[in-house]
Amino acid sequence: MSATASENDPEQIVTLTADVRTTAETKIAEIQAITGRTKMLALNALIESARVGELGRGFAVVADEVKGVSSEIEQIAQTLNSELSGKAEMLERIGRSIVDQLKGQRLVDLSLNAVELIDRNLFERTCDVRWWATDSAIVDCLATPSEDASAYASKRLGVILSAYTVYLDLWVCDARGTVVANGRPDRYHVEGQSAAQASWFRNAMASANGDEYAVDDIVTSSELDGQPVATYAAAIRENGESNGAVLGVLGIHFDWGPQAQTIVEGVRFDEAEAARSRALLLDADFRVIAASDGAGVLSERFDLRTEGRDSGHYSLPDGTVIGFHRTPGYETYEGLGWYGCVVQAAP
Protein backbone atom coordinates (compact mmCIF):
# COMPACT_ATOMS: atom_id res chain seq x y z
CA MET A 1 0.00 0.00 0.00
CA SER A 2 1.34 3.42 -0.88
CA ALA A 3 2.01 6.11 1.73
CA THR A 4 -0.79 8.20 0.31
CA ALA A 5 -3.27 5.31 0.48
CA SER A 6 -2.24 4.62 4.11
CA GLU A 7 -2.70 8.26 5.12
CA ASN A 8 -6.17 8.33 3.55
CA ASP A 9 -7.28 5.09 5.23
CA PRO A 10 -9.07 5.77 8.55
CA GLU A 11 -8.20 2.21 9.60
CA GLN A 12 -4.66 3.54 10.11
CA ILE A 13 -5.91 5.30 13.28
CA VAL A 14 -6.44 1.93 14.93
CA THR A 15 -3.39 0.29 13.36
CA LEU A 16 -1.02 3.08 14.42
CA THR A 17 -2.48 3.17 17.94
CA ALA A 18 -1.90 -0.57 18.28
CA ASP A 19 1.65 -0.14 16.92
CA VAL A 20 2.40 2.64 19.42
CA ARG A 21 1.06 0.52 22.26
CA THR A 22 3.13 -2.49 21.22
CA THR A 23 6.28 -0.38 20.83
CA ALA A 24 5.79 1.22 24.24
CA GLU A 25 5.22 -2.13 25.94
CA THR A 26 8.32 -3.57 24.24
CA LYS A 27 10.55 -0.67 25.26
CA ILE A 28 9.24 -0.67 28.83
CA ALA A 29 9.99 -4.39 29.03
CA GLU A 30 13.53 -3.70 27.79
CA ILE A 31 13.97 -0.99 30.45
CA GLN A 32 12.77 -3.37 33.13
CA ALA A 33 15.19 -6.03 31.89
CA ILE A 34 18.09 -3.57 32.02
CA THR A 35 17.18 -2.34 35.52
CA GLY A 36 16.97 -5.96 36.63
CA ARG A 37 20.49 -6.62 35.42
CA THR A 38 21.71 -3.37 36.98
CA LYS A 39 20.26 -4.33 40.35
CA MET A 40 21.94 -7.70 40.10
CA LEU A 41 25.29 -6.04 39.34
CA ALA A 42 24.80 -3.65 42.26
CA LEU A 43 24.04 -6.60 44.56
CA ASN A 44 27.19 -8.43 43.39
CA ALA A 45 29.19 -5.23 43.95
CA LEU A 46 27.85 -4.95 47.51
CA ILE A 47 28.79 -8.55 48.24
CA GLU A 48 32.28 -8.02 46.84
CA SER A 49 32.81 -4.77 48.74
CA ALA A 50 31.77 -6.46 51.97
CA ARG A 51 34.29 -9.22 51.30
CA VAL A 52 37.23 -6.85 50.99
CA GLY A 53 36.21 -4.95 54.12
CA GLU A 54 37.30 -1.35 54.76
CA LEU A 55 38.77 -0.99 51.28
CA GLY A 56 35.42 -1.67 49.67
CA ARG A 57 33.34 0.68 51.83
CA GLY A 58 33.35 3.55 49.31
CA PHE A 59 32.46 1.26 46.47
CA ALA A 60 29.62 -0.17 48.57
CA VAL A 61 28.08 3.31 48.85
CA VAL A 62 28.15 3.68 45.03
CA ALA A 63 26.72 0.18 44.50
CA ASP A 64 23.95 0.86 46.99
CA GLU A 65 23.09 4.11 45.18
CA VAL A 66 23.02 2.28 41.84
CA LYS A 67 20.66 -0.26 43.33
CA GLY A 68 18.38 2.52 44.56
CA VAL A 69 18.36 4.30 41.20
CA SER A 70 17.57 1.02 39.46
CA SER A 71 14.63 0.48 41.79
CA GLU A 72 13.32 3.99 41.05
CA ILE A 73 13.63 3.43 37.30
CA GLU A 74 11.84 0.10 37.63
CA GLN A 75 9.02 1.78 39.59
CA ILE A 76 8.71 4.50 36.92
CA ALA A 77 8.63 1.84 34.19
CA GLN A 78 5.89 -0.08 36.03
CA THR A 79 3.82 3.08 36.52
CA LEU A 80 4.32 4.08 32.88
CA ASN A 81 3.31 0.62 31.70
CA SER A 82 0.16 0.68 33.84
CA GLU A 83 -0.93 4.17 32.79
CA LEU A 84 0.05 3.84 29.14
CA SER A 85 -1.60 0.45 28.73
CA GLY A 86 -4.96 1.69 29.98
CA LYS A 87 -4.87 4.86 27.91
CA ALA A 88 -3.70 3.00 24.81
CA GLU A 89 -6.60 0.56 25.17
CA MET A 90 -9.02 3.48 25.50
CA LEU A 91 -7.47 5.19 22.49
CA GLU A 92 -7.86 2.00 20.47
CA ARG A 93 -11.53 1.73 21.45
CA ILE A 94 -12.14 5.37 20.55
CA GLY A 95 -10.24 4.93 17.29
CA ARG A 96 -12.19 1.81 16.44
CA SER A 97 -15.46 3.59 17.19
CA ILE A 98 -14.48 6.51 14.94
CA VAL A 99 -13.40 4.21 12.13
CA ASP A 100 -16.59 2.11 12.41
CA GLN A 101 -18.68 5.28 12.32
CA LEU A 102 -16.82 6.61 9.27
CA LYS A 103 -17.08 3.31 7.41
CA GLY A 104 -20.72 2.84 8.35
CA GLN A 105 -21.63 6.37 7.28
CA ARG A 106 -19.84 5.83 3.99
CA LEU A 107 -22.07 2.80 3.32
CA VAL A 108 -25.14 4.86 4.24
CA ASP A 109 -24.06 7.57 1.79
CA LEU A 110 -23.50 5.01 -0.98
CA SER A 111 -26.93 3.51 -0.25
CA LEU A 112 -28.57 6.93 -0.46
CA ASN A 113 -26.82 7.70 -3.72
CA ALA A 114 -28.08 4.45 -5.28
CA VAL A 115 -31.72 4.90 -4.26
CA GLU A 116 -31.65 8.58 -5.24
CA LEU A 117 -30.38 7.71 -8.70
CA ILE A 118 -33.18 5.23 -9.31
CA ASP A 119 -35.77 7.65 -7.93
CA ARG A 120 -34.59 10.43 -10.22
CA ASN A 121 -34.85 8.00 -13.09
CA LEU A 122 -38.36 6.93 -12.12
CA PHE A 123 -39.48 10.51 -11.53
CA GLU A 124 -38.87 11.03 -15.24
CA ARG A 125 -41.08 8.03 -15.96
CA THR A 126 -43.97 9.65 -14.06
CA CYS A 127 -43.52 12.74 -16.22
CA ASP A 128 -43.35 10.67 -19.43
CA VAL A 129 -46.58 8.77 -18.86
CA ARG A 130 -48.63 11.86 -17.97
CA TRP A 131 -47.25 13.73 -20.95
CA TRP A 132 -47.69 10.95 -23.52
CA ALA A 133 -51.23 10.24 -22.31
CA THR A 134 -52.18 13.62 -23.82
CA ASP A 135 -50.64 12.89 -27.23
CA SER A 136 -53.30 13.44 -29.88
CA ALA A 137 -52.63 10.13 -31.65
CA ILE A 138 -53.12 8.24 -28.38
CA VAL A 139 -56.23 10.19 -27.40
CA ASP A 140 -57.77 9.82 -30.87
CA CYS A 141 -57.10 6.08 -30.82
CA LEU A 142 -59.70 5.78 -28.02
CA ALA A 143 -61.92 8.77 -28.85
CA THR A 144 -62.63 7.52 -32.38
CA PRO A 145 -61.61 3.85 -32.36
CA SER A 146 -60.72 2.23 -35.68
CA GLU A 147 -58.01 0.00 -37.12
CA ASP A 148 -56.39 3.03 -38.73
CA ALA A 149 -56.43 4.98 -35.47
CA SER A 150 -54.88 2.05 -33.61
CA ALA A 151 -52.26 1.58 -36.30
CA TYR A 152 -51.35 5.27 -36.19
CA ALA A 153 -51.16 5.19 -32.39
CA SER A 154 -48.83 2.17 -32.57
CA LYS A 155 -46.67 4.02 -35.06
CA ARG A 156 -46.55 7.04 -32.76
CA LEU A 157 -45.64 4.83 -29.78
CA GLY A 158 -42.88 3.24 -31.88
CA VAL A 159 -41.41 6.69 -32.58
CA ILE A 160 -41.39 7.41 -28.84
CA LEU A 161 -39.68 4.08 -28.12
CA SER A 162 -36.98 4.79 -30.67
CA ALA A 163 -36.03 7.89 -28.68
CA TYR A 164 -36.56 6.45 -25.19
CA THR A 165 -34.58 3.23 -25.00
CA VAL A 166 -35.38 2.61 -21.32
CA TYR A 167 -38.79 1.12 -22.14
CA LEU A 168 -39.74 -2.37 -23.22
CA ASP A 169 -43.13 -1.37 -24.58
CA LEU A 170 -45.96 1.19 -24.34
CA TRP A 171 -49.59 0.08 -24.30
CA VAL A 172 -52.83 1.90 -25.00
CA CYS A 173 -55.74 0.21 -23.22
CA ASP A 174 -59.39 1.07 -23.68
CA ALA A 175 -61.77 1.54 -20.76
CA ARG A 176 -62.34 -2.24 -20.53
CA GLY A 177 -58.61 -2.88 -20.24
CA THR A 178 -58.13 -4.28 -23.74
CA VAL A 179 -54.81 -3.39 -25.35
CA VAL A 180 -55.66 -1.64 -28.63
CA ALA A 181 -52.18 -0.40 -29.58
CA ASN A 182 -48.57 -0.92 -28.53
CA GLY A 183 -45.20 0.42 -29.61
CA ARG A 184 -43.52 -2.86 -30.55
CA PRO A 185 -46.24 -4.99 -32.18
CA ASP A 186 -43.67 -7.04 -34.10
CA ARG A 187 -41.96 -8.09 -30.88
CA TYR A 188 -44.78 -8.16 -28.35
CA HIS A 189 -48.10 -9.49 -29.64
CA VAL A 190 -50.30 -8.00 -26.97
CA GLU A 191 -53.02 -6.27 -29.00
CA GLY A 192 -56.37 -7.67 -27.96
CA GLN A 193 -55.08 -8.95 -24.60
CA SER A 194 -56.59 -7.65 -21.38
CA ALA A 195 -54.84 -5.65 -18.66
CA ALA A 196 -58.09 -5.15 -16.74
CA GLN A 197 -56.85 -7.06 -13.66
CA ALA A 198 -53.56 -5.20 -13.40
CA SER A 199 -53.46 -2.80 -10.47
CA TRP A 200 -51.74 -0.14 -12.57
CA PHE A 201 -54.72 -0.18 -14.98
CA ARG A 202 -57.36 -0.07 -12.25
CA ASN A 203 -55.60 2.68 -10.30
CA ALA A 204 -55.05 4.81 -13.38
CA MET A 205 -58.73 4.46 -14.35
CA ALA A 206 -59.65 5.68 -10.86
CA SER A 207 -57.32 8.70 -10.94
CA ALA A 208 -58.92 12.09 -10.27
CA ASN A 209 -57.16 14.13 -12.94
CA GLY A 210 -54.29 14.25 -15.39
CA ASP A 211 -51.76 15.10 -12.70
CA GLU A 212 -52.14 11.67 -11.11
CA TYR A 213 -50.46 8.44 -12.15
CA ALA A 214 -50.33 4.82 -11.03
CA VAL A 215 -47.34 2.57 -10.48
CA ASP A 216 -46.77 -1.10 -9.69
CA ASP A 217 -43.98 -2.82 -7.79
CA ILE A 218 -41.38 -4.61 -9.89
CA VAL A 219 -42.80 -7.78 -11.47
CA THR A 220 -41.84 -10.15 -14.23
CA SER A 221 -44.18 -9.80 -17.19
CA SER A 222 -45.16 -12.89 -19.14
CA GLU A 223 -46.41 -10.64 -21.95
CA LEU A 224 -42.96 -9.04 -22.19
CA ASP A 225 -40.89 -12.24 -22.43
CA GLY A 226 -40.74 -12.70 -18.66
CA GLN A 227 -38.62 -9.62 -18.16
CA PRO A 228 -38.77 -7.55 -14.94
CA VAL A 229 -40.69 -4.33 -15.44
CA ALA A 230 -41.74 -1.24 -13.54
CA THR A 231 -45.05 -0.14 -15.02
CA TYR A 232 -46.27 3.45 -14.81
CA ALA A 233 -49.75 4.37 -16.00
CA ALA A 234 -51.95 7.42 -16.52
CA ALA A 235 -55.51 7.87 -17.65
CA ILE A 236 -56.08 8.89 -21.26
CA ARG A 237 -58.70 11.63 -21.10
CA GLU A 238 -61.08 13.20 -23.57
CA ASN A 239 -59.34 15.91 -25.65
CA GLY A 240 -56.19 15.28 -23.61
CA GLU A 241 -57.49 17.62 -20.93
CA SER A 242 -56.56 17.14 -17.28
CA ASN A 243 -60.19 16.94 -16.17
CA GLY A 244 -61.57 15.25 -19.29
CA ALA A 245 -63.60 12.07 -19.16
CA VAL A 246 -61.47 8.92 -18.85
CA LEU A 247 -61.25 7.01 -22.13
CA GLY A 248 -58.68 4.42 -21.13
CA VAL A 249 -55.13 4.06 -19.86
CA LEU A 250 -51.59 4.42 -21.16
CA GLY A 251 -49.22 1.90 -19.54
CA ILE A 252 -45.47 2.35 -20.01
CA HIS A 253 -43.24 -0.60 -19.14
CA PHE A 254 -39.83 0.48 -17.86
CA ASP A 255 -37.03 -1.95 -18.69
CA TRP A 256 -36.11 -2.48 -15.05
CA GLY A 257 -33.37 -5.13 -15.27
CA PRO A 258 -30.54 -3.38 -17.14
CA GLN A 259 -31.40 0.09 -15.83
CA ALA A 260 -31.34 -0.96 -12.18
CA GLN A 261 -28.30 -3.18 -12.69
CA THR A 262 -26.34 -0.23 -14.05
CA ILE A 263 -27.04 1.69 -10.87
CA VAL A 264 -26.06 -1.02 -8.36
CA GLU A 265 -22.99 -1.99 -10.37
CA GLY A 266 -22.01 1.67 -10.49
CA VAL A 267 -21.80 2.10 -6.71
CA ARG A 268 -18.34 3.54 -6.16
CA PHE A 269 -16.42 1.02 -4.09
CA ASP A 270 -12.67 1.33 -3.96
CA GLU A 271 -10.51 -1.54 -5.15
CA ALA A 272 -10.11 -3.03 -1.68
CA GLU A 273 -13.87 -2.94 -1.03
CA ALA A 274 -15.22 -4.20 -4.35
CA ALA A 275 -14.65 -7.94 -3.83
CA ARG A 276 -16.35 -7.96 -0.40
CA SER A 277 -19.23 -5.56 -1.02
CA ARG A 278 -22.75 -6.05 -2.33
CA ALA A 279 -25.00 -3.16 -3.38
CA LEU A 280 -28.76 -3.73 -3.27
CA LEU A 281 -32.04 -2.04 -4.01
CA LEU A 282 -34.85 -3.33 -1.80
CA ASP A 283 -38.57 -2.70 -2.10
CA ALA A 284 -40.74 -1.69 0.86
CA ASP A 285 -40.99 -5.36 1.92
CA PHE A 286 -37.18 -5.76 1.72
CA ARG A 287 -37.41 -7.89 -1.39
CA VAL A 288 -34.23 -7.67 -3.48
CA ILE A 289 -35.15 -5.84 -6.68
CA ALA A 290 -31.57 -5.24 -7.84
CA ALA A 291 -28.20 -6.63 -6.71
CA SER A 292 -24.68 -5.81 -7.85
CA ASP A 293 -23.82 -9.53 -7.82
CA GLY A 294 -27.02 -10.37 -9.73
CA ALA A 295 -28.12 -12.84 -7.06
CA GLY A 296 -31.58 -13.15 -5.53
CA VAL A 297 -33.28 -10.54 -7.70
CA LEU A 298 -37.08 -10.71 -7.14
CA SER A 299 -36.68 -13.91 -5.10
CA GLU A 300 -34.61 -13.01 -2.03
CA ARG A 301 -36.01 -11.16 0.96
CA PHE A 302 -33.18 -9.40 2.78
CA ASP A 303 -33.20 -9.26 6.58
CA LEU A 304 -32.68 -5.51 6.92
CA ARG A 305 -32.77 -4.34 10.53
CA THR A 306 -33.92 -0.74 10.27
CA GLU A 307 -35.33 -0.56 13.81
CA GLY A 308 -37.71 2.10 12.54
CA ARG A 309 -34.94 4.28 11.11
CA ASP A 310 -34.91 5.75 7.61
CA SER A 311 -31.14 5.35 7.47
CA GLY A 312 -28.31 3.88 9.48
CA HIS A 313 -25.72 1.16 9.72
CA TYR A 314 -24.97 -1.80 11.97
CA SER A 315 -22.50 -4.66 12.28
CA LEU A 316 -23.08 -8.40 12.42
CA PRO A 317 -21.11 -10.71 14.75
CA ASP A 318 -18.84 -11.80 11.89
CA GLY A 319 -17.76 -8.21 11.22
CA THR A 320 -20.04 -7.62 8.23
CA VAL A 321 -21.25 -4.00 8.11
CA ILE A 322 -24.62 -3.09 6.62
CA GLY A 323 -25.58 0.45 5.63
CA PHE A 324 -29.00 1.49 4.34
CA HIS A 325 -31.09 4.50 3.38
CA ARG A 326 -34.80 4.75 2.64
CA THR A 327 -35.85 6.66 -0.45
CA PRO A 328 -36.27 10.38 0.22
CA GLY A 329 -38.21 10.72 -3.05
CA TYR A 330 -37.39 13.20 -5.77
CA GLU A 331 -39.33 16.38 -6.47
CA THR A 332 -43.00 15.33 -6.88
CA TYR A 333 -42.12 11.62 -6.84
CA GLU A 334 -42.48 10.32 -3.29
CA GLY A 335 -41.06 6.94 -4.15
CA LEU A 336 -42.39 3.54 -3.09
CA GLY A 337 -40.63 3.14 0.24
CA TRP A 338 -37.62 1.46 -1.34
CA TYR A 339 -34.17 1.22 0.24
CA GLY A 340 -30.63 1.45 -1.02
CA CYS A 341 -28.45 -1.00 0.90
CA VAL A 342 -24.77 -1.95 1.00
CA VAL A 343 -23.49 -5.15 2.61
CA GLN A 344 -19.73 -5.20 3.24
CA ALA A 345 -17.85 -8.18 4.65
CA ALA A 346 -14.97 -7.67 7.06
CA PRO A 347 -11.53 -7.34 5.42
Order of alpha helices (4+ residues) and beta strands (2+ residues): alpha-alpha-alpha-alpha-alpha-beta-beta-alpha-beta-beta-beta-beta-alpha-alpha-beta-beta-beta-beta-beta
